């Protein structure tokens, strides 16, 4: 318009066919200045258009490649897991279970279908399998044959029953904990193969009642189990055969004197439970010691009772 004195539409049309490299024809004859401007427009404008298009294509391709690589990396990571726990469902219950397990050196894999919850899993760097937990293929993708345990935390009892049946069939030795949502679901889940069934609504109601009837006991349990901002908690520690406290009586073990811990109970390998064990009770290989105290001292006790960090029982 400035150089050749063309109308707006003619100048716009000429610019578009030049930048798009179509170039049907020149609208009007060009002067030498118009030719120079057109060549400059081609070199600069067309190059810029190609640069933008190239970057856009690169962004799209790299994004897809990155996503594919991340999926492969996640798949390999899950396939390499051993003795991990599978959590079916990342809702209110599954999320709490996952976060509690991650406070310890426990490996987990979550099976979830909701895209929003999957985004949360990615943000928290938690391995996951996308899809229905009731699908056996997803259980296999989560490494159920090499897993130590499974938590069926779905919101529907029918889903938890189906997951329990499928999981038990795929791995007969698997420890299965299932969530019960309705009255009478506990029996069905146990019959389906669950080792333990937890009913959140029942436990919540009982806790509220205990908060009224036994407030001090409730405060202690919250302090020991939930660890609300305090460094005191209750822990169970397996006794390995390599522990130096094998055959040692509690009064000579130094657990109370040196570690300032209270031994609540000792569970024998046979399943016998010794509540408030006497000072003469001896620690045996295969026992599980339940103690209360500061977390740092519990860690020291675990190093003594289980030196290799492996549950040999």
C-alpha positions as CSV (number, residue, x, y, z in Angstrom):
1,X,0.0,0.0,0.0
2,X,2.8,2.5,0.9
3,X,5.2,1.5,-1.9
4,X,2.9,0.7,-4.8
5,X,-0.2,2.7,-3.8
6,X,-2.4,-0.4,-4.0
7,X,-5.8,-0.8,-2.3
8,X,-5.9,-2.6,1.0
9,X,-7.5,-5.8,-0.3
10,X,-5.1,-6.0,-3.2
11,X,-2.1,-5.6,-0.9
12,X,-3.5,-8.1,1.6
13,X,-4.2,-10.7,-1.2
14,X,-0.7,-10.3,-2.5
15,X,0.9,-10.7,0.9
16,X,-1.2,-13.8,1.7
17,X,-0.3,-15.7,-1.5
18,X,3.3,-14.7,-1.1
19,X,3.6,-15.9,2.6
20,X,1.7,-19.1,1.8
21,X,4.1,-19.7,-1.1
22,X,1.1,-20.2,-3.4
23,X,1.9,-17.2,-5.6
24,X,-0.9,-17.4,-8.2
25,X,0.0,-14.1,-9.9
26,X,0.9,-10.6,-9.2
27,X,-2.2,-8.4,-8.7
28,X,-0.5,-5.5,-10.4
29,X,2.8,-4.8,-12.0
30,X,5.6,-4.2,-9.5
31,X,8.1,-1.4,-9.5
32,X,11.7,-2.1,-8.5
33,X,10.9,-1.0,-5.0
34,X,7.9,-3.4,-4.9
35,X,10.1,-6.3,-6.2
36,X,12.7,-5.6,-3.4
37,X,9.9,-5.5,-0.8
38,X,8.4,-8.8,-2.2
39,X,11.8,-10.6,-2.0
40,X,12.4,-9.3,1.5
41,X,8.9,-10.5,2.5
42,X,9.6,-14.0,1.1
43,X,12.9,-14.3,2.8
44,X,11.8,-13.0,6.2
45,X,8.1,-13.6,6.3
46,X,8.0,-17.1,4.7
47,X,11.0,-18.1,6.8
48,X,9.3,-17.0,9.9
49,X,6.1,-18.9,9.0
50,X,8.1,-22.0,8.4
51,X,9.9,-21.5,11.7
52,X,6.7,-21.2,13.7
53,X,5.2,-24.3,11.9
54,X,8.3,-26.3,12.5
55,X,8.4,-25.4,16.2
56,X,4.7,-26.3,16.5
57,X,5.2,-29.7,14.8
58,X,8.3,-30.3,16.9
59,X,6.4,-29.5,20.1
60,X,3.6,-31.9,19.2
61,X,6.0,-34.7,18.2
62,X,8.2,-34.3,21.2
63,X,5.2,-34.2,23.5
64,X,4.0,-37.5,22.1
65,X,7.5,-39.1,22.1
66,X,8.0,-37.9,25.7
67,X,4.7,-39.4,26.7
68,X,5.5,-42.7,25.1
69,X,8.9,-42.8,26.7
70,X,7.5,-41.9,30.1
71,X,4.9,-44.7,29.7
72,X,7.6,-47.2,28.8
73,X,9.7,-46.1,31.7
74,X,6.8,-46.4,34.1
75,X,6.0,-49.9,32.7
76,X,9.6,-51.1,33.2
77,X,9.6,-49.7,36.7
78,X,6.4,-51.6,37.6
79,X,7.7,-54.8,36.0
80,X,10.9,-54.6,38.1
81,X,9.0,-54.3,41.4
82,X,9.0,-57.2,43.8
83,X,7.2,-57.6,47.1
84,X,5.2,-54.5,46.6
85,X,1.6,-53.6,47.4
86,X,-1.1,-52.9,44.8
87,X,-3.8,-50.3,45.8
88,X,-7.0,-50.6,43.7
89,X,-8.6,-47.2,43.7
90,X,-7.1,-43.8,44.6
91,X,-10.2,-42.3,46.2
92,X,-10.5,-41.0,49.7
93,X,-9.6,-44.4,51.3
94,X,-7.0,-45.4,48.7
95,X,-5.2,-42.1,48.9
96,X,-4.8,-42.3,52.7
97,X,-3.6,-45.9,52.5
98,X,-1.0,-44.9,49.8
99,X,0.4,-42.0,51.7
100,X,0.6,-44.0,55.0
101,X,2.5,-46.8,53.2
102,X,4.9,-44.3,51.6
103,X,6.0,-43.1,55.1
104,X,7.8,-46.4,55.2
105,X,10.2,-48.0,52.7
106,X,7.2,-49.8,51.0
107,X,6.8,-50.0,47.3
108,X,3.3,-49.4,45.9
109,X,1.4,-49.4,42.6
110,X,-2.0,-47.8,42.2
111,X,-4.6,-48.9,39.7
112,X,-6.9,-46.0,38.8
113,X,-9.1,-45.0,35.9
114,X,-10.1,-41.4,36.7
115,X,-7.9,-38.9,34.7
116,X,-8.0,-36.3,37.5
117,X,-6.7,-38.8,40.1
118,X,-4.1,-40.0,37.6
119,X,-2.8,-36.5,37.4
120,X,-2.5,-36.5,41.2
121,X,-0.5,-39.7,41.0
122,X,1.8,-38.2,38.4
123,X,2.3,-35.1,40.5
124,X,3.1,-37.3,43.6
125,X,5.4,-39.5,41.5
126,X,3.5,-42.7,42.5
127,X,3.6,-45.6,40.0
128,X,0.2,-46.4,38.5
129,X,-1.7,-48.4,36.0
130,X,-4.4,-46.6,34.1
131,X,-7.7,-48.6,33.9
132,X,-10.2,-50.6,35.7
133,X,-9.0,-52.5,38.8
134,X,-11.5,-55.2,38.1
135,X,-9.7,-56.1,34.9
136,X,-7.3,-59.0,35.4
137,X,-5.1,-57.6,32.7
138,X,-4.5,-54.4,34.8
139,X,-3.8,-56.5,37.9
140,X,-1.1,-58.4,35.8
141,X,0.3,-55.1,34.6
142,X,0.6,-54.0,38.2
143,X,2.8,-57.0,38.9
144,X,0.3,-59.0,41.0
145,X,2.3,-62.3,40.6
146,X,5.3,-60.7,42.3
147,X,3.3,-58.5,44.8
148,X,3.3,-59.0,48.6
149,X,-0.2,-57.6,49.1
150,X,-3.2,-55.9,47.6
151,X,-5.7,-53.3,49.0
152,X,-9.1,-53.3,47.4
153,X,-10.3,-49.8,48.3
154,X,-13.0,-49.3,45.7
155,X,-16.2,-47.5,46.7
156,X,-18.5,-50.4,45.6
157,X,-18.5,-53.8,47.4
158,X,-19.2,-55.6,44.2
159,X,-16.0,-54.3,42.8
160,X,-14.0,-55.2,45.9
161,X,-15.4,-58.7,45.8
162,X,-14.5,-59.2,42.1
163,X,-11.0,-57.8,42.7
164,X,-10.5,-60.1,45.6
165,X,-11.6,-63.1,43.7
166,X,-9.4,-62.2,40.7
167,X,-6.4,-61.4,42.9
168,X,-6.7,-64.6,44.9
169,X,-6.8,-66.6,41.6
170,X,-3.8,-64.9,40.2
171,X,-1.7,-65.1,43.3
172,X,-2.8,-67.6,46.0
173,X,-0.1,-66.4,48.5
174,X,-1.1,-62.7,48.2
175,X,-2.1,-60.8,51.4
176,X,-5.4,-59.1,50.5
177,X,-7.0,-56.3,52.6
178,X,-10.5,-55.3,51.4
179,X,-12.7,-52.3,52.1
180,X,-16.3,-53.1,53.2
181,X,-18.9,-50.4,52.5
182,X,-22.2,-52.0,53.5
183,X,-23.5,-54.2,56.4
184,X,-22.8,-57.8,55.6
185,X,-20.1,-57.1,53.1
186,X,-17.3,-58.4,55.5
187,X,-18.5,-62.0,55.3
188,X,-18.7,-61.9,51.5
189,X,-15.2,-60.4,51.1
190,X,-13.7,-63.0,53.5
191,X,-15.4,-65.8,51.5
192,X,-14.0,-64.3,48.3
193,X,-10.5,-64.7,49.7
194,X,-9.7,-61.5,51.6
195,X,-7.4,-61.9,54.6
196,X,-8.7,-58.8,56.4
197,X,-11.7,-56.6,55.8
198,X,-12.0,-53.0,57.1
199,X,-15.2,-51.1,57.2
200,X,-14.3,-47.4,57.3
201,X,-17.8,-46.2,58.4
202,X,-17.9,-48.7,61.2
203,X,-14.4,-47.8,62.4
204,X,-15.3,-44.1,62.2
205,X,-18.4,-44.6,64.3
206,X,-16.6,-46.6,66.9
207,X,-13.9,-44.0,67.1
208,X,-16.4,-41.3,67.7
209,X,-18.1,-43.3,70.4
210,X,-14.7,-44.1,72.1
211,X,-13.9,-40.4,71.9
212,X,-16.9,-39.8,74.2
213,X,-16.6,-42.9,76.4
214,X,-12.8,-43.1,76.6
215,X,-11.3,-39.8,75.5
216,X,-7.9,-40.3,77.2
217,X,-7.5,-43.7,75.6
218,X,-8.5,-42.3,72.2
219,X,-5.9,-39.5,72.6
220,X,-3.2,-42.0,73.4
221,X,-4.1,-44.2,70.4
222,X,-4.1,-41.1,68.1
223,X,-0.8,-40.1,69.5
224,X,0.7,-43.5,69.0
225,X,-0.9,-44.6,65.8
226,X,-1.6,-41.4,63.9
227,X,1.4,-39.5,65.1
228,X,-0.3,-36.1,65.1
229,X,2.7,-33.7,65.0
230,X,4.6,-35.7,67.6
231,X,7.6,-37.9,67.3
232,X,6.0,-40.8,69.2
233,X,4.3,-43.7,67.6
234,X,3.6,-47.4,67.9
235,X,5.5,-49.8,65.6
236,X,5.7,-53.6,65.0
237,X,9.2,-54.9,64.3
238,X,9.9,-58.5,63.2
239,X,12.8,-60.3,64.9
240,X,15.3,-61.8,62.5
241,X,17.4,-64.9,63.3
242,X,20.5,-62.7,63.0
243,X,19.5,-60.4,65.9
244,X,21.8,-60.3,68.9
245,X,18.8,-60.2,71.2
246,X,17.7,-63.8,70.4
247,X,17.2,-65.7,73.7
248,X,17.6,-62.5,75.7
249,X,15.0,-61.6,78.4
250,X,13.3,-58.2,78.1
251,X,14.9,-56.9,81.3
252,X,18.4,-57.6,79.9
253,X,17.7,-56.4,76.3
254,X,18.1,-52.7,77.1
255,X,14.9,-51.9,75.2
256,X,13.4,-50.0,78.1
257,X,16.6,-48.7,79.7
258,X,18.8,-47.8,76.7
259,X,16.1,-47.0,74.1
260,X,13.4,-45.7,76.3
261,X,10.8,-47.8,74.6
262,X,7.7,-49.6,76.0
263,X,7.1,-53.1,74.8
264,X,3.3,-53.5,74.5
265,X,3.2,-57.1,73.3
266,X,5.2,-59.9,71.6
267,X,3.6,-62.0,68.9
268,X,5.2,-65.4,68.6
269,X,5.8,-67.1,65.3
270,X,3.0,-69.6,66.2
271,X,0.5,-66.7,66.5
272,X,0.4,-66.6,70.3
273,X,0.2,-63.0,71.5
274,X,1.9,-62.0,74.8
275,X,0.2,-58.8,76.0
276,X,2.3,-56.8,78.5
277,X,5.0,-59.4,78.5
278,X,6.9,-60.0,81.8
279,X,10.5,-58.9,82.2
280,X,11.5,-62.5,82.0
281,X,10.0,-63.0,78.6
282,X,12.6,-63.9,76.0
283,X,12.8,-62.6,72.5
284,X,12.8,-65.4,69.9
285,X,13.5,-65.6,66.2
286,X,10.3,-65.1,64.2
287,X,8.7,-62.9,66.9
288,X,7.1,-59.6,66.2
289,X,7.8,-57.0,68.9
290,X,5.2,-54.2,69.3
291,X,6.7,-51.1,71.0
292,X,5.8,-47.5,71.6
293,X,8.2,-44.6,71.8
294,X,10.1,-42.0,69.8
295,X,10.5,-42.7,66.2
296,X,14.3,-42.4,66.3
297,X,14.5,-45.0,69.0
298,X,12.1,-47.3,67.2
299,X,14.5,-47.1,64.2
300,X,17.4,-48.1,66.4
301,X,15.4,-51.0,67.8
302,X,14.6,-52.2,64.3
303,X,18.3,-52.1,63.4
304,X,18.9,-54.4,66.4
305,X,16.0,-56.8,66.0
306,X,16.2,-56.9,62.2
307,X,19.9,-56.0,61.3
308,X,19.5,-56.9,57.6
309,X,16.3,-54.9,57.2
310,X,14.6,-58.0,55.8
311,X,11.6,-59.7,57.4
312,X,13.0,-63.3,57.6
313,X,9.7,-64.5,59.1
